[in-house]
Amino acid sequence: MTGVSRVNRALTAITLASIYAVILYILVWGIDRSSGGQRELLLVVGLVLFPMAVASLVTIVAEPTGEGGLGRPLLRTAVTITGIILISIILFQEGGICVVMAAPFLYAGGALGTVATVWLLRKFRRRSARLLIVLPFIGLPIEPHIVYPDRYSEVRTVIEIAAPPAIVWRQTVEIPNIQPDELSWTFSHGIVGVPRPEDARIDGEGVGAVRHLRWGQGIHFEEIVTAWEEKRFLAWNFHFGPGSIPPKVEAHIDVDSRYLHLQSGDYRLDEVPSGRTRLTLTTRYRIATPINAYCDWWGRIFLGDFHGIVVDVIRQRSEKEAAAISRTPSRFD
């Protein structure tokens, strides 16, 4: 095979595989498979079988005999997967959270599909290798009926604040008008593009009160207070309405679904020596996926970053208020 024909065949393979990938993307990720009010997420099909099928197609078209090394086939697959990721961002407006979480699986699945296809081509020729291309269509009707085990986790962040509990409590129950310069840089917000918190206000007092939270890009949800100990403890259950997270922000991650449920959270305030306060923020959630450990790892990163910037805003505001009070002359002076 001459150099020109090899390049032409490779370009044809990548083009055909990309078209096939767009069709698969629509079938796997573009169709709402909600069942009983719970959204389905096809992770095995979408993260493993999908890239394997695309890699198989690009390999069969470019190297129909499977001869030669694995370097070129793997490179072609990597280029194709990269193109698919870019298409998903540009054409389908895929959110940063999904992209960063899915990319390792897409590349790994593509590599697996490439190696398997080359082996099948060498061993049994083209006909058997074609079976990998149809794997997603076999998995599509099966995966929604698979029940994955639940994994319950929590993320806890602790910070000490140079202010008494009374002041910290005021700055914790409500956190209005959060300014960009109050928020520190994090991987989740600075690189992935996760929206930042903007406002938190409370309606009512005590158990049953409702905290209304607003994040950037139109995210809004509620926290229903389940425990209230003045200056000591505030707990809540999360409530997400139908439009709480706009599709333009994240179309595939539903925080109140069969595969993910953001459950509850709380702030605990403990007085420590020298008039300081130890503030602890805890968030609990449930995951039910075929990759629970992986999703939990990312959950800890995203929630840990969110916790960090929120408690830091509380710290800044509390210490500023405490400093202002300490500078105010007593009426007996």
N, C-alpha and C positions, 0 to 999 in steps of 0.2 A: 504494500500500500504506500503510495507516494505521500510526501509531506502535505501537498495541497489537498489530496483526497481525504487524508486523515483529518485535516482541519475542517474541511467541509462536512465530513461525517460527524465530527464532534459538535459543530454548530447546529447541525440538523437535530442531533440527539438532544442537546440542551434545549432547543426551541420546542421540540415535541414534548419533552418531559415537563417543561414549564407550563405549556398549555394544559397538559394532563393534570399537573399540580393545581392549577387554578380551578379546574373542574372538581377535583377532589376536595380542595379547600372549601368550596361552596357547599358540597355535600356533607362534609364533616363539621365545619365550623359555622357555615352560613345559614343553617337551618335550625330554627328554635325547636328543640325536642322536649319542651316542658311536659311533665306528666304529673297530674294530681297537684298542680301548683308548684312543683319542684322542677328546677331546671336540670337537664342531663348534660354531662360533659364527657365526650368520648376521648379519653386520654390514651388508651392503648391504641385505638385506631388512629387518632390524630397525631400522636407523638412517636409511635413506633412503626405501625403498618404503613402509614402515609409516606414517611421518608424512605422506607424500604422499597415501596412500589415505585416511587419516582426514581430512585437510584437504579433499580432494576431496569426500568425502561431506558434511561440514558445509557446504561452500560450495554444493553443488548443492541441498541441502534448503533452505538459508536464502535463497539468491539464484539461483533456477532459470534466470533469463534472463542472469545475469552482468552486468547493467547497473549503472551507478554506478561510484564509485571503488573503489580497492583497500583503503582504510582499514578499513571495516567487516569485509570478509572476512578480512583479515589479523588483526584484533583477535579475531574469533571463533575463528580457528584457534589463536592464542596462548593464549586462555582454555582451549580444549579440550586443547591439549598440556600446559598447566600442570595441568589436572585429571587427565590420564592419568599424569603424573609422580607426583602426590600419591597416586593410586590404587595405583600400583606400589609406593610406599613403605609405605602403610598395609595394603593388601590382600595384596600379594605379598611384603612385607618385603624390598624391593629395597635392596641395600647402597649406602652412600654413594659408593663408588668408581665403581660403574656409573652412578649417577645423575649425578654431576658430569661424567663423561666423555661420557655419551650426550646430555645436555641440549642442548648446542649443535647437534648434528646433528638432534635431534628438532625444534627450533624452525626450523632452516634448511630441513629437509625439508618441514616444514609450510608454510613460506612459499613454497617452490618449488611444492608441490602446489596451493596456493591460486592463485598467479599462473597456472599452467598450466591449471587448471580454469576460471578466469574467461575466459582467452583462448579455450579450446575452446567454452565456452558462447556466447560472442559470435560465434565464427566458424562453428561447426557445430551449435550447440544441444546439448541434454542427452545425446543418445545417445552421441556420441563421448566426452563428458566422463566418462561412467561407466566408461570403460576404465581410468582411473587407480585406481579403487576396487579393481579385481581384480589390480593389479600384484603385491602380495605373494604371491598364490597362484600366479602365474607364476614368481616367483623362488624360492619355497620348495624345489621339487625340483631347481633348477638350481645354486644357490650351493654346496651341499655338495661339488660335483664340481669347483669352481674351485680351482686351486692358486695361492696368492699368493706373491710373492717373499720370501725371507728377508732380514731386516735384523738384523745383529749389532751390539750396542752395549755400552758399559760406562759405569758411573758411578764416578768416583773422587773421594774426599774426603781432604784432607790437613790435618793439624793438628800443631802443635808443643806438646810437653808438657814442663813443667819437672820432669823426672824422668829417671833413666838407663834404658836399655833393659831392664835386668834387672827393674826394678820394673814398667815398662809391660807387659812380656811377661806377668808374673803376672796383671796386671789385664785382659789381653786374652784370654788362652787361656780363662779362665773369667770370666764376669760374673754372679755369682749374686745373687738377691734384689734386683733393681733396684727402687728405691723411686720412687713418683710424683714426689717433690720433687727427684729427681735428673734428671728429664727436662725439658728446655726445651720451650717452646711452638713448634709448627710448624703450617703450613697443613694438611698431610695429617692430622695427629692431632687438631688443635684444631677444624678446620672440617669436613673430609671425614669424620672419624670412623674413620680407619685405626687398628686396634689397636696398642698400644704394646708394646715388648719388656718382658719381665718377668724372664727368667732364661736363662742360657747356661752349661751345665756340660759338662765333657769326660769321656769314658770311655776311658781308655787314654792312650798317649803315643806320639808319632811317627806315621809314615804308617800309615793304617788306623784311627787313633783316631776316635771319633765324638763330635762336639759335639751336645748335645741342647738345642734352643732352644724357648722357650715365650713366646708373646705373649698379650696379653689376648684375651678372648672365645673361649678354647679353641683358639687356633692353636698348633700344635706341629709341628716338623719337625727334620730332622737335617742336619748338615754332615759329610761323610765326608772326613777329612783326606788330602790327596794330596801335600803337601809340608810338611816340618817342619825348620826351622833354628832351633835354640834362640836366643831373644832377637833373632832377625832376620826370620824369615819363616814364615807359616802360611797354607796354601792348602787349599781344600776344594771338593768338588762337593756341590750341594744334593740332598737326597733328601726327597721329599714322599710320605707314605703316603696311602691312600684317605681318611682322616679328618683330614688335616693342617689343612685349612681348612674349618671347618664351613659348611654352606650358609647358615646365618643370618648369617654374616659377609659372604660374597660367593658368590652362587650361580652366577655366569656367568664369573668370571675364574678360569681354571685355570692355575696357574703351571707345570704340566708337561703341556702339550698341543701340538697341532699349530700353534696360532696364537701360543702363548707358552711359552717354556721358560727358566726361571731356571737358568742353567748352573753358574757357579762364582764363587768369591770368594777374596779373600786379604787378609791384613794384612801390611804391610811396615814394619819398624822400622829407622830409620837414625839413628845417633848423630850429633848436631850439637854445635857448640861449647858450652861452659859446662855440660856434663853433661845437656843436653836431648836429647829424642828426637822425631824426625819420624815420625809414625804415618800410614800411608796405607792406607785401606780401599777396595778395588775390588770391584765386582760386575759380572758379565757375563751378558747375556741375549740371547735370540733372539726376534724378532717376525716373524710372517707373516700380515699382514692387508691389506685394501685401503686402509687408512689408517695405514701404518707410521709415517710421520713424526709424525702426531698422537699415536699410542699411545706412540711413543718419547719425545715431549715430556712426556707425563704420567708415563711410567716414570722419567724423570730427576727429576721433581719428587718423586714418592713415595719413590724410593730415596735421593735426595739428602737429604730430610728424615729418613729412617730413619738413614742414615749419620751425619748431623749429631748426632742425640741419642745414638747409641751411642758415637761417639768422644768425645763430651763427657763421658759417664759414665766412660769409661776415663781421660780427662784428670783429672777431679775426683778419682777414687779414687787414681790414680797420684801426683798432686801431694800429696794428703793423706798417703799412705804415706811419700813422700819427706820431707815436712816433719816427720813424726813421728820418722823415723830421724835426721834432722839435729838434733832436739832431745834425742835420747837421749844421755846422757853416755858417753864412752868409758870402758872399764874401766881405762884407763891414766891417766885424769884424776885 
